[in-house]
Amino acid sequence: MPRPRPFAQIDVFAREPYRGNPVAVILDAEDIDSDEMQTVARWTNLSETAFLLRPASPDADYRVRIFTPGGELPFAGHPTLGSARAWLHHGGSPGTSGRIVQECGVGLIELAHQDGRLAFAAPPLVRTGPLDDEFLGRITTAFGLRRGQIVAHQWVDNGPGWAVVQVATADEVLAIDADLSFIDDAKVGVIGSYPPGSRHAFELRGFAPAIGIAEDPVTGSLNAAVAQWLTTTGQAPDHYLVSQGTRLHRAGEIEIRVDDGTLWVGGDTTVCFTGSAIA
């Protein structure tokens, strides 16, 4: 029987409310089955909807299931930060001060909570290596790029299945008008650099037609995976900012920091709506 449950909608990865990526979070979701979760996620029509449950692991503070309009994800970045913010807002108290442990489909994800900001420790990559020629050809066609514009390319899969291509400049990223019919089974990011001295090191865009998302406004999992690739190959420093969502009239800002070998992905989170959801 559907009943009222605590609900919050959180804006993630923006210094100003309503300029980042929203996530719907339904708390106390223990008796909602998978089909009902999927129905709710299709209805909210956001890139992700999160459902919080009691953890199965004694080391976790809560468990989350994450759904897009097209299916469930084992991990996603902006729902991780948004779920933690909603959990704290509704009275959640971590077992260790300043440290939250989330349980999800890829296992346990550690979050740091300091000075009101949240950051998650990037999960390990489950697939790496260059893209094959056929897939790369479809991507260049979809993005309207010449093969010579691709500086580098890589599988950067930390659960959702991301691939990425790198071009030389942020302007090239922003100029893309994608025809996603060529990559309708894929999840692909594209990244390019801003000039030295800019506030942001890179502009990034993420396209995920495979799960019903044409372009994601701001993508934590993709930024985490790309940062692991760029920092380990020396293409990026241990601390930098990424801009995302510009073409969608958003102002996403993602902070990347490597500390003692752990890569942290952080950003601002704002509670925009609270109330009850019937589920």
N, C-alpha and C positions, 0 to 999 in steps of 0.2 A: 504494500500500500504506500503510495507516495506520501511524503510528509515534508514539512519545512525543515531545512537544514541551513546552517550558517554559510554565508556566501560572501566572497569578496572579489572585486575585479582590480587587479594590480597593474599599474603601468611600470614597465621594466626598461632599464637602460636609457633613461633620459633625465637630464637635469631639470627639465620643466615638465609638469604633469601633462599628459595627453600628447606627448611628442615622441614616445617610445613605442614599445610593443605591449599591448594588453594581454593579460592572461586571466581567464575565469578560474576561480578556485572554489570548489565545493568541499567544505569540511564535514567531518562526521559522515563519510561516504561508505561506511562498513557494509551495509546491506543493499547497495546498488550493484546490480550485475553488469557484466561487460556490455551487453546489448543496450542496456539503459544508458550507460556511460557514453557509448557511441552516439546514441540518439541525442543526448544533451549536447555533445560536442558538435554535431552537425547543426544543431539549432543555434548555439551561440555564434557559430560561423567565424570564430577567431582561429588564429593559426594553431593554438593549443588551449585545451581545457584540462585542468588538473583536479584529481579527486584524492583527498587525503584520508588515510586509513591508519589503524593501529599497526605498528611495525611487527614483522615476524622475527627480525633480528634483535637480540637484547642490546646490541650496540647502537641501534638507530633511535632517533627521537620520533620519527613518524615515517610512514610509507606513502608513496605517491604513485598513482597511475596517470599517465599522460596520453591524451587523445587529441588527434587532429580531426578535421572533418572527414578524413579518409581512412583513419585507422589509429591503432595504438602505437606509441613509440616507447622503446626501452629507456631512452634518456633524451632530454632536451634542456637547453641551457636557460632560456628565459623563464620557462615554467619552474625550473629549480629555484631561481631567485625569487620569483613571484610566490611560489608555494611557501617558501621559508618566511617571507614577509607576512603573508596571510596567517600562517601558523603562529607567529609571534604576536601579531595584532589581536588574535583571538585568544591570547593567554598562554600560548605555548612557552614552556620553560625548558631550555636545553639541559641535558645532564651535566655538561661542562660549560662554564661561563665562556662566552665568546666563540663557542664551537657548536655547530649544529651538524647532526649526521642524518642525512636523508637516505632512505631505502627506496630503490627503484629497479627497473628491469635490468640495469647493468650492474647492480650490486649497491654498495654503500658509497655515497658521495659526501665528502666533507665540505662544510661551508664555514667560512670565517665571518664573524659578526663583530665589527669594531666601529665605534663612532657612528653608529646608525647605518653603516653601509654593509652590504653583503657581497661576498665573492665565493665562488665554488672552485674546488680543486678539479682540474680537468681530468676526466677519466682517460684511461689508456686507449690508444688507437687499436682497433681490431683489424684494420686493413690499411696498408700503405702501398707505395709504389706508383710508378707512372701509369697514366691512362693508355689504353690501347688505341691504335690509329683509327679504328672505326668509330669508337665512342668520341674521341677527340674531334673527328671530322663532323660528327653530328652537333657537338657543342659549338664549334666555330660557325657552322651554318646557322644554328639557332640564335647565336649572339651577333651575327653579321660581322664577324671578325675575319681577317686574313690569317692564315696559319703563321705568318711571320710576326704577327702581333702577340702571339702566345710566348711569354718569356719562360714559363715553367708550368707544369701541371702535375697533379698528384691525387691519389686516393687519400682522403683524410676522414676515414670512417671511425667514429667513436660510438657507434650505435645506430644513429639514423640512416647512415649510408652515404655520407657526403663525398663528393669529388670537388676539386677546385682547379681553376685555371688562373694563372697570373699574367696580367698585362703590365705595361710599363708605367702607366699613369692613372691617377684617379679620374681624370677627365675622360679617358677611354672607358672606364667602368661606367661612369655616369651617362655616356653617350649611347649605351646599348639599349636597343629596343628589341627585346627578345621575342622570337617566334618559338614558343614552347612545344609546338607540335613535333619538333625534331628530337626533343628530349622528354617526352611525356611520361617516360618510365623512370625518370632520374631525379636526383637532388644535386644541384650543381651551384657552386659559388664562384664568384669572379672577384679578384682583388687587384688593386693598383695603388701606387705610391703617390702621396702628396709631396710637394717640394720640401726640401730641408727647411726647418724653422717653422713649419706649419703646426698648428695645434694637434692635428691628427696625422699619424704616420701613414695610414691607409684609408681608402674607401673600399667597402666590401658590399656586395649584393648577394643574396641567396635565393635561388629559384627551386621550388620543390613541387612540380606538377604531379609527381608520382603519388603524393599524399594529399592532393587537392589544394595546394597552396601555390598560386602563381608566383608571387614574390613575397618573401617574409620581411616584415619591416625591420626587425633586429633579431639576430640569430645567435644565441649563446653557444650552442653546440658547434656550429660551424666556426665561429670565432675561436673557440677553444682548440679545435682540431687544426685549423690553419695556423694558429699561434705555435702549436707544438712543432709543426713542420718548419715554420719560418725561423723560430728561435734555435732549434737544434741544427739547422743548416747554416746558421749565421746570417740569414737574410733580414733579421729583425733583432733589435736590442732586447734586453731582459725586462724593459718597462716601456710601454707605449700605449697610445690611444688609437682606437679605430672608429671611424664614422660609418654609419649604416642607416639606410632609410631615406636618404636625401631625395631620391626620385619619387618617393611616396609621400613627400611633404612631412617627413618625420625628422627628428634630430637625435637619432640614436648615438650613444657614446659608450664604448666598451673599453674598460681598462684591462690591460694584460700586464701581469707581473710574474716574473720567475723568482722564487724565494727558496733557497736551499734545495734546489732541484724540483720543486713543485710549481707547476704553472697555475696561477690563479686568474679567474675571469670574473670581473666585478663591474658593478654599475649601480646607479641610483634606482630605488624602488619606491613607488608612491601608491598608497591605498586610495583609489579613486572612488570606489563604490563599496558599500557593505549592506548586508540585509539577509534575506532568506531566499533560498531556492527550493522549489517543490520537486523532489526527486525520490 
